[in-house]
């Protein structure tokens, strides 16, 4: 697990400054939601944590170590994208297994980790299917298993429930929160849904125009999150192509299965 710190972090795309000066500490094992409208900088912040975007200034720290130039594959970060980003030509088993190939995990050990991750999110019976044969909720669980199979120190969720219908969103909120309580992994959720943020996260960070406008706890009512209810006059990421190099995270852990971790009292 990891303590995360944004220290005067700036992100620019060309002449456009999307994140002007971000300062934030996410405690080890904490579940934090970055909440705000489209274009407010929440996904950009998450992609900097993943190593997909590099900061233009300031320092990004994991457990006190600056990771600005650390490759994504060396950060031991798991990420679930809004579109799930599953490989359609691969089975569920191979999709979950994929991150372990970069680490060159021995096959028997890797398959044991896949089985543990599949059991954790209840997709063990789907391992031989392909993504096109799955429902939206099942695809979301597979994407979660793929993110968790490497036993990451940081789990990133980029609006993972936005493609699900209302009933599935409700059940998956409960499941993701339960997984966090069981594993204790530091988790960052990006969402524009205030109810989603307040029901899942320990702490809610309201963003607008690339700045943190308000910080609330899980007990904060949606009406109390005034900054997140305001219209966004935020700078948007340019739609031009960016020099983003595909990367995969790797795990530092070699032990099969998952180790539960009690949440720290705060």
C-alpha positions in Angstrom: 0.0 0.0 0.0 1.2 3.6 -0.4 0.9 7.1 0.9 0.5 9.5 -2.0 1.4 13.1 -2.2 0.9 15.8 -4.9 3.4 18.6 -4.0 2.8 21.7 -6.1 2.1 19.5 -9.1 1.5 21.3 -12.4 0.3 19.8 -15.7 0.3 21.5 -19.1 -0.7 20.3 -22.5 1.2 22.7 -24.8 0.1 26.2 -23.7 -2.9 25.0 -21.8 -2.4 24.7 -18.1 -4.9 22.0 -16.9 -3.5 21.6 -13.3 -2.1 24.9 -12.1 -0.8 23.9 -8.6 -2.1 20.8 -6.9 -1.3 19.9 -3.3 -2.9 16.8 -1.8 -2.0 14.0 0.6 -3.7 10.6 0.3 -3.0 8.5 3.3 -1.9 4.8 3.2 -5.1 2.7 2.8 -7.4 5.7 2.3 -10.3 5.7 -0.3 -10.4 9.1 -1.9 -12.8 10.4 -4.6 -11.8 13.1 -7.0 -15.2 14.7 -7.8 -16.1 17.3 -10.3 -17.5 18.1 -13.8 -15.9 17.2 -17.1 -12.7 19.1 -17.8 -12.0 19.9 -14.1 -8.7 18.0 -14.1 -9.7 14.9 -12.1 -8.8 12.3 -14.8 -5.6 14.2 -15.6 -4.6 13.9 -11.9 -5.4 10.2 -12.0 -3.4 9.6 -15.2 -0.4 11.3 -13.6 -0.7 8.8 -10.7 -0.8 6.0 -13.2 2.3 7.3 -15.0 0.4 7.8 -18.3 0.9 11.6 -18.0 4.1 13.1 -16.6 3.8 16.2 -14.4 5.0 19.4 -16.0 6.1 20.7 -12.6 6.2 19.9 -8.9 6.6 16.5 -7.3 4.5 13.4 -7.2 5.5 11.1 -4.3 4.7 7.5 -3.4 5.7 6.7 0.2 8.0 9.7 0.3 9.8 8.8 -3.0 9.5 11.1 -6.0 8.0 9.1 -9.0 7.8 11.9 -11.6 10.1 10.0 -14.0 9.2 6.4 -12.9 7.7 4.3 -15.7 4.1 3.2 -15.2 5.2 -0.5 -15.2 7.5 0.2 -12.2 4.8 2.0 -10.0 2.8 -1.1 -9.1 -0.4 0.6 -9.8 -3.7 -1.0 -10.9 -6.2 0.9 -13.0 -9.7 0.4 -14.2 -10.7 2.5 -17.1 -14.1 3.9 -17.9 -14.3 1.7 -21.0 -12.8 -1.3 -19.2 -10.2 -1.7 -22.0 -10.5 -5.5 -22.2 -8.8 -7.3 -25.1 -11.7 -8.7 -27.2 -9.6 -11.5 -28.8 -8.5 -12.8 -25.4 -10.3 -15.0 -22.9 -11.2 -13.6 -19.5 -8.4 -15.7 -18.0 -5.8 -14.2 -20.4 -7.1 -10.6 -19.9 -6.6 -11.0 -16.1 -3.2 -12.7 -16.7 -1.9 -10.0 -19.0 -0.3 -7.7 -16.4 1.7 -10.6 -14.9 3.3 -11.4 -18.3 5.3 -8.1 -18.0 6.7 -9.3 -14.7 7.5 -12.7 -16.2 5.8 -14.4 -13.3 6.1 -18.2 -13.5 3.0 -19.6 -15.1 1.8 -21.8 -12.2 2.1 -18.8 -9.8 0.5 -16.5 -12.3 -2.5 -18.8 -12.8 -2.9 -19.1 -9.1 -3.0 -15.3 -8.8 -5.6 -15.2 -11.7 -7.8 -17.7 -9.9 -7.5 -15.7 -6.6 -8.4 -12.5 -8.3 -11.3 -14.1 -10.2 -12.7 -15.6 -7.0 -12.4 -12.2 -5.3 -14.7 -10.5 -7.8 -16.8 -13.5 -8.5 -15.9 -14.2 -12.2 -14.2 -17.6 -11.8 -17.0 -19.3 -13.8 -16.3 -16.9 -16.7 -12.6 -17.5 -17.2 -13.0 -19.3 -20.6 -15.3 -16.7 -22.1 -14.4 -13.7 -24.2 -15.4 -10.1 -23.3 -18.0 -9.9 -26.0 -19.9 -12.7 -24.3 -20.1 -10.8 -21.0 -22.6 -8.3 -19.6 -21.4 -4.8 -18.7 -21.3 -5.7 -15.0 -19.3 -8.8 -15.7 -16.8 -6.9 -17.9 -16.4 -4.4 -15.0 -15.6 -7.2 -12.6 -13.0 -8.6 -15.1 -11.4 -5.2 -15.4 -11.3 -5.0 -11.6 -9.7 -8.5 -11.4 -7.0 -7.5 -13.9 -6.2 -4.4 -11.8 -6.0 -6.4 -8.6 -4.1 -9.4 -9.8 -0.8 -7.6 -9.5 -1.6 -6.8 -5.8 -1.1 -3.1 -6.4 0.0 -0.5 -3.8 -2.4 1.9 -5.5 -5.8 1.2 -7.2 -7.1 3.8 -9.6 -10.8 3.8 -10.8 -11.6 6.1 -13.7 -15.4 6.5 -13.6 -15.7 2.7 -13.6 -19.5 2.6 -13.1 -20.6 5.2 -15.6 -21.4 2.6 -18.3 -23.7 0.5 -16.0 -27.4 0.8 -15.5 -28.7 2.2 -12.2 -29.3 -1.1 -10.5 -25.8 -2.4 -11.4 -24.2 0.8 -10.3 -25.8 0.5 -6.9 -24.6 -3.1 -6.3 -21.1 -2.4 -7.7 -20.7 0.6 -5.3 -21.2 -1.8 -2.4 -18.9 -4.4 -3.9 -16.0 -2.0 -4.6 -16.3 -0.5 -1.1 -16.3 -4.0 0.4 -13.2 -5.0 -1.6 -11.5 -1.9 -0.3 -12.3 -2.7 3.3 -11.1 -6.3 2.7 -7.8 -5.5 0.9 -7.0 -2.0 2.4 -5.4 -0.9 -0.8 -5.0 2.9 -1.3 -7.7 3.8 -3.8 -8.5 6.9 -5.9 -11.9 7.1 -7.6 -12.6 9.6 -10.3 -16.3 10.5 -10.7 -18.8 13.3 -11.5 -21.5 11.6 -9.4 -21.8 13.1 -5.9 -23.8 10.2 -4.5 -21.2 7.7 -5.8 -18.5 9.7 -4.1 -20.2 10.1 -0.8 -21.3 6.4 -0.6 -17.9 4.9 -1.5 -15.0 7.2 -0.5 -13.6 8.1 2.9 -12.8 11.6 1.7 -14.1 13.6 -1.3 -11.9 16.1 -3.1 -14.0 18.6 -5.1 -12.2 20.0 -8.2 -12.9 22.9 -10.5 -10.7 24.4 -13.2 -7.8 22.1 -12.1 -7.9 23.3 -8.5 -9.1 21.7 -5.3 -12.1 23.8 -4.2 -13.4 21.8 -1.2 -12.6 18.7 0.8 -15.3 16.7 2.5 -15.6 13.5 4.5 -17.8 10.5 3.8 -20.4 11.9 6.2 -20.7 15.1 4.2 -24.1 15.4 2.5 -24.3 16.0 -1.2 -25.8 19.5 -0.5 -22.8 20.2 1.6 -20.4 19.8 -1.4 -21.1 23.3 -2.7 -17.9 23.5 -4.9 -18.9 20.4 -6.8 -22.3 21.8 -7.5 -21.0 24.9 -9.1 -20.7 25.3 -12.9 -17.2 24.5 -14.1 -15.2 27.1 -15.9 -12.4 24.6 -16.2 -9.8 24.3 -18.8 -10.3 21.1 -20.9 -7.6 18.8 -22.1 -6.8 19.5 -25.8 -8.3 16.9 -28.2 -5.1 16.8 -30.1 -3.1 13.6 -29.9 -0.6 13.5 -27.0 2.7 11.6 -26.8 1.4 9.0 -24.5 3.3 5.7 -24.6 1.3 2.6 -23.6 2.8 1.1 -20.4 1.8 -1.6 -18.0 2.3 -1.7 -14.3 4.2 -4.5 -12.6 3.9 -6.0 -9.2 6.5 -6.1 -6.4 4.7 -9.0 -4.7 5.4 -12.6 -5.4 3.1 -14.3 -3.0 0.1 -16.0 -4.6 -3.4 -15.1 -3.6 -4.4 -12.0 -1.7 -3.6 -10.9 1.8 -6.4 -9.1 3.7 -5.3 -6.0 5.6 -7.2 -4.4 8.5 -8.1 -0.7 7.9 -6.2 1.8 10.0 -8.1 3.8 12.4 -8.2 7.5 11.7 
